[in-house]
Amino acid sequence: MEVVLVRHGETEWARDGRHTGRTEIPLTEHGRGQAEAVGEALRGRDFALVLTSPLGRALETCRLAGFGERAEQRDELMEWDYGAYEGRTTTEIREERPGWTLWADGVPEGETVEQVGARVDRMLDEVRGLDGDALLFAHGHVLRILTARWLELEPDAGRLFALEPGTLSTLGYERETSVIRLWNEPV
């Protein structure tokens, strides 16, 4: 059993390093090309379950990859709610809070890393019970936290897994141990 993760294609805000939680930002032309390339890379794969975040950039990536008609939308796959830091870069935030990191310091008026971890735990309970592979379309930080939880690490261990737009990653097992089989692979 494998869980294939797709981070949505490039958006202007992702390209510019802006924290993009719940704001609807469309894919760039490059991002649309990445989504189509994901579809080519996954052509011929059979998935027991295809899930997507309900946010437009993930939905569009899913659709352009050819899985839109099969996909079920799940709020658990929405990106981290960055609250007052939505749309801001780390550099901008550090002008007010020197040394700030998302993982250690969190965001005012948004979700905690533990809250995001609880959301993805519910998703993983469902996915681990499948008879077959799963395909998930979502966002950078939520997929990093999902990966940490897959590996039975604390949610903030997601900080260890850099993840670029329009990439493929695969979680699976080595015998009964949860592992990363492929990570951050451009298509």
C-alpha positions as CSV (number, residue, x, y, z in Angstrom):
1,M,0.0,0.0,0.0
2,E,1.3,3.4,-1.0
3,V,0.1,7.0,-0.4
4,V,1.2,9.3,-3.2
5,L,1.3,12.9,-2.3
6,V,1.0,15.8,-4.8
7,R,1.8,19.3,-3.7
8,H,-0.2,21.7,-6.0
9,G,1.5,23.4,-8.8
10,E,3.2,26.8,-8.5
11,T,1.2,29.9,-7.6
12,E,2.5,33.5,-7.5
13,W,2.5,33.5,-3.7
14,A,4.3,30.2,-3.5
15,R,6.9,31.4,-5.9
16,D,7.3,34.6,-3.9
17,G,7.5,32.8,-0.5
18,R,4.2,34.2,0.8
19,H,2.3,32.1,3.4
20,T,-0.7,30.9,1.5
21,G,-3.2,29.2,3.7
22,R,-6.9,29.8,2.9
23,T,-6.5,32.6,0.3
24,E,-7.5,31.5,-3.2
25,I,-4.5,32.0,-5.4
26,P,-4.6,30.5,-9.0
27,L,-1.9,28.4,-10.5
28,T,0.6,30.2,-12.7
29,E,1.1,28.9,-16.3
30,H,4.2,27.0,-14.9
31,G,2.0,25.6,-12.2
32,R,-0.6,24.3,-14.7
33,G,2.3,22.7,-16.6
34,Q,3.5,21.0,-13.4
35,A,0.0,19.7,-12.8
36,E,-0.2,18.2,-16.3
37,A,3.2,16.6,-15.8
38,V,2.0,15.0,-12.6
39,G,-0.8,13.4,-14.6
40,E,1.7,12.0,-17.1
41,A,3.9,10.6,-14.3
42,L,0.9,8.9,-12.7
43,R,-0.8,7.7,-15.9
44,G,-1.6,4.0,-15.6
45,R,-1.5,3.9,-11.8
46,D,-4.6,2.6,-10.0
47,F,-5.7,4.3,-6.9
48,A,-8.4,3.0,-4.5
49,L,-9.0,6.5,-3.2
50,V,-8.2,10.0,-4.6
51,L,-8.6,12.9,-2.2
52,T,-8.0,16.6,-2.6
53,S,-8.0,19.8,-0.6
54,P,-11.1,21.9,-1.4
55,L,-8.9,24.9,-2.1
56,G,-8.7,26.0,-5.7
57,R,-5.0,25.5,-6.4
58,A,-5.2,21.8,-5.2
59,L,-8.4,21.2,-7.0
60,E,-7.0,22.6,-10.3
61,T,-3.8,20.6,-9.9
62,C,-6.0,17.4,-9.4
63,R,-8.2,18.3,-12.4
64,L,-5.3,19.0,-14.7
65,A,-3.5,15.8,-13.6
66,G,-6.6,13.9,-14.8
67,F,-8.1,12.9,-11.4
68,G,-10.7,15.6,-10.9
69,E,-13.7,13.4,-11.6
70,R,-12.7,10.7,-9.1
71,A,-11.4,13.0,-6.3
72,E,-13.3,13.5,-3.1
73,Q,-12.7,16.9,-1.3
74,R,-11.5,16.8,2.3
75,D,-11.2,19.7,4.6
76,E,-8.5,17.8,6.5
77,L,-6.2,18.4,3.5
78,M,-6.6,22.2,3.6
79,E,-3.4,24.2,4.2
80,W,-2.4,25.4,7.6
81,D,-4.5,28.5,8.6
82,Y,-1.8,31.2,8.9
83,G,-4.2,33.7,10.5
84,A,-2.6,37.2,10.8
85,Y,0.4,36.0,8.8
86,E,-1.6,35.0,5.7
87,G,0.1,36.5,2.6
88,R,3.2,37.6,4.4
89,T,6.8,36.3,3.8
90,T,9.0,35.1,6.6
91,T,11.3,38.1,6.0
92,E,8.4,40.5,6.6
93,I,7.3,38.7,9.7
94,R,10.8,38.7,11.1
95,E,10.9,42.5,10.8
96,E,8.4,42.4,13.7
97,R,9.4,39.2,15.4
98,P,13.2,38.5,14.9
99,G,14.1,34.9,14.7
100,W,10.5,33.8,14.1
101,T,9.8,30.4,12.6
102,L,6.4,29.0,11.8
103,W,7.2,25.6,13.4
104,A,8.4,26.9,16.7
105,D,6.4,30.2,17.1
106,G,3.2,29.6,15.3
107,V,0.8,32.2,14.0
108,P,-1.6,34.7,15.8
109,E,-5.3,34.1,15.0
110,G,-4.5,30.9,13.1
111,E,-4.0,27.2,13.7
112,T,-1.4,25.6,15.9
113,V,0.8,22.9,14.4
114,E,-0.9,20.5,16.9
115,Q,-4.3,21.4,15.4
116,V,-3.1,20.7,11.9
117,G,-1.6,17.4,13.1
118,A,-4.9,16.3,14.6
119,R,-6.6,17.0,11.2
120,V,-4.2,14.9,9.3
121,D,-4.3,12.1,11.9
122,R,-8.0,11.7,11.0
123,M,-7.1,11.5,7.3
124,L,-4.4,8.9,8.0
125,D,-6.7,6.7,10.0
126,E,-8.9,6.4,6.9
127,V,-6.0,6.0,4.4
128,R,-4.2,3.3,6.5
129,G,-7.4,1.2,6.3
130,L,-7.5,1.1,2.5
131,D,-7.1,-2.0,0.4
132,G,-5.0,-0.3,-2.3
133,D,-3.1,2.9,-2.9
134,A,-4.2,6.5,-2.2
135,L,-3.5,9.7,-4.1
136,L,-3.7,13.0,-2.1
137,F,-3.6,16.5,-3.6
138,A,-2.8,19.2,-1.1
139,H,-0.4,21.9,0.1
140,G,3.2,22.2,1.3
141,H,2.9,22.5,5.1
142,V,-0.1,20.2,5.6
143,L,1.7,17.5,3.5
144,R,4.8,17.9,5.5
145,I,2.9,17.5,8.8
146,L,1.0,14.5,7.3
147,T,4.4,12.9,6.5
148,A,5.6,13.5,10.1
149,R,2.5,11.9,11.5
150,W,2.8,9.0,8.9
151,L,6.3,8.4,10.4
152,E,4.8,8.6,14.0
153,L,6.7,11.8,14.7
154,E,5.4,14.9,16.3
155,P,3.6,17.3,13.9
156,D,6.4,19.9,14.2
157,A,8.8,17.4,12.7
158,G,7.3,18.4,9.4
159,R,9.9,21.2,9.4
160,L,12.4,18.5,8.3
161,F,10.7,17.8,5.0
162,A,11.2,20.5,2.4
163,L,8.5,20.2,-0.3
164,E,8.4,22.2,-3.6
165,P,5.3,22.9,-5.7
166,G,4.3,20.4,-8.4
167,T,6.2,17.5,-6.9
168,L,5.5,13.9,-6.1
169,S,6.2,12.1,-2.9
170,T,5.3,8.6,-1.8
171,L,4.7,7.2,1.6
172,G,4.6,3.4,2.2
173,Y,5.8,0.6,4.4
174,E,8.9,-1.5,4.8
175,R,7.3,-4.6,6.3
176,E,5.1,-3.0,9.1
177,T,7.2,0.2,9.5
178,S,5.9,3.4,7.9
179,V,8.5,4.9,5.6
180,I,9.1,7.5,2.9
181,R,9.6,5.8,-0.4
182,L,10.1,8.9,-2.6
183,W,10.3,12.6,-1.6
184,N,9.9,15.9,-3.4
185,E,10.4,14.5,-6.8
186,P,10.0,17.0,-9.6
187,V,8.0,15.8,-12.7
